[in-house]
Amino acid sequence: FYSSNKKDYITLDEYVDNMKKDQKAIYYACGETIDKIDLMPQTEQVKKQKYDVLYLTDYVDEFALQMLKAYKEKEFKNVCDESLDLDTKTDTLREYIKTINPLEVTPMQAINILDEIKKKSEE
């Protein structure tokens, strides 16, 4: 399979060996060409997390992954799947901001909150 990180073909063993420790799934994307898959916003979302994406340009490849369901206890996830659960910084910040009640914040607390938001956005 073509790897978004390596920019070359790799095996599933190589993919799993190079996965980030916090990565829970093997991500893949389907399309007509590697260039078209690389431009998909869904692919970009996964790549922003520093996860590798396998590019599938042959329908047989997608069918095979769907039949396998998992490899070395890592589930296959299509980047276009609506249930794709990536913990993005934006989502984390959004949830943090929702917990803040602006009517109960002192100026010093506001400064601390802004510092915390800045720290979280840099992680």
N, C-alpha and C positions, 0 to 999 in steps of 0.2 A: 504494500500500500504506500501511496505517496504521503510523506510527512510534511506538515506545514513548518515545523522547526528545522528539520534537516535539509529541506528542499531537494529530497531524493527519496527513493523507495526504501522502505524498511520492513522488517518482519514484525509480527505481533510481539514476539519475545523482546525485540529491541525497544518497541514502544513501551511495554510494561517496565522494562529495566530502567528506562529514562523518565518515568513518571515522577511528578512531584510527590512528596510524602503525603500531602493533604488531598491529593487527587483521588476521587472515588470511582471514576468511570473512564472508559476508553471512548474518546470523542471522535466522531466521524461526520463528514458532510458529503452529500451526493450532488453531482452536477454533470454537465456535458463535458467541461474541460477543467483542468487544474486552475487556469486563470480565472474562470468564472466563479469557481468555488471560493477562491481566495478573496474575491471581492464581495462575497456575501456578508451582510451585517451580522448575521448569526455566527459566522466563522470568526469575525473580528471580536465579538463579545467573548468567545472562549479563548482566543489568542491573547486578549488583554489580561486574562488571568494567568498567562504564561503556561497554558496547557497546550500540548501538541494536538493537532487535529489530523486525522487520516482523511485524505481526499479520495473519494470513490467515484470513478468515471465510468464504471461498468456496472450495469444493473445486477449482474450475477454476484458482484462483491457485496452489495447491500443485502441481497437475499441471503447470502452466506452468513453475514453478521447477524441478521435477524434470526436465523435458524440456530446459530451458536448461542446467542443471548448473552454469553459472558466468556471471558478468557482469563484463566488464572485468577478466578474469583473477582474479576473486574467486569462490571456490566458495560455493554456497548450502549452509547447514547448518541443519538442523532442530534446535531446542534440545532436543527430546525424543530425539534420536538418542543411542544408548548410546556411540557413538564420539566424541562431542563432547569435545574436548580443550581445556579451559580451565586455564591455569596459575593456580590459586587460591593465595592466601596461605596458607591452611590446609594445602594439599598441600605447598607449599614448606617451611613450618615443620616439618611432619611428617617430611619427608625429611631436613631438617637435624638434627632431634632423633635420628633413627635412626643418624646417624653418630657420636653421642657414646657413649663407653663410660664409664658412671658409676664403674667401679672404677679408672679411670685419671685421674680429674679431681681436681686440687687445689682448695682453697677459692677461690684467686684465679682459676683457670680457670673455676670454676663461676660466679663473678660476671661474668666476661667473656662466658660463654655466655648467661647471662640477659640481659645488655645486648644481645648480638647478636640474640637471639630478640625482644626488645622492639623493636629497630630494624627487623627484618624484618616484624614485625606492623604497624608504622606506615607501611610503604611503600605 
